[in-house]
Amino acid sequence: MEESDFNLNKQNIDSASRIVASMERITQAFRVLLWQESKMYGLNPTQVQVMIFLHYHQPDMRRVSYLAAEFNLTKATISDTVKSLEQKKLIKKVSDTDDSRSYQIALTAKGKRIAAKASLFSSAIYQPIKMMPLPVQEILLDNLLSVIEHLRNTGLVSIQRMCTSCIYYHLAEGDKMRYCSLLGQKLKVTEIRIDCPEHLTKAE
Ligand code: SF4
C-alpha cells in the first residue's frame, strides 16, 4: 500500500514527501494571511480573492463563468459572492452593449482601494523568497513550474495563462531554449509567466 506523505517515517527517508509537507505548511500560511486580511474588511476569503482577481485582470475575464472556473467554484457560489459584494458597494455589474442579460463585473472606486490593499496579503511569504539569491529563486521557480505543469496535465490545475500551455510558447535547442513567438524573444526561467494577459491556449 502507498505510504502517506504525512507519515513521519516516510518523511524521514523521502525528501519528496518533506517537500509536499512543506508546501502544505505554506498553503496553511496563505490561508491564515488571507483570512486575517479578509476579517479587516468584514469580508470572507473568497470575496477578497475575487476582488483581487477583478483588480488585476482584463474585462473579458471578469464574468461569473470565468470566475467560477478560476476558483473552482460553482456559478451559483460566485453569483452569491457577486451579489454580496454588490450590496457592499464594492463591485458593480456592467451590462454588455449587445446583450443586456450578460454582464461584466467591475470594482467600484472603494472596491479598487480595498483590493489593492488586500492584495498585499502574501507579502510575508514573498519576503523570505525575495531574500534568496537569484540563482536559487530561478531553480525554485523552474521546479515549481514543472510541478504545476504536471498538475495541469493531470487536470488538477485548470487555470491556463501559463507559458507552457500557450500557443506562442516553443522549445528549441533540445528543449533547452524557451521562446515566445508573440514577444519574439527567448524566455529565461525568470521570464516564464504564470499569468499572462496575452496567453492563448494551445490545442492539447
Ligand atoms: S504570449 Fe505570454 S503566455 Fe504565451 S508564450 Fe508569450 S509570454 Fe508566455
Residues whose N, C-alpha, C, O or C-beta is under 5 A from the ligand:
A	BS01	SF4	R161 M162 C163 C166 Y168 Y169 C180 L182 R193 C196 E198 H199
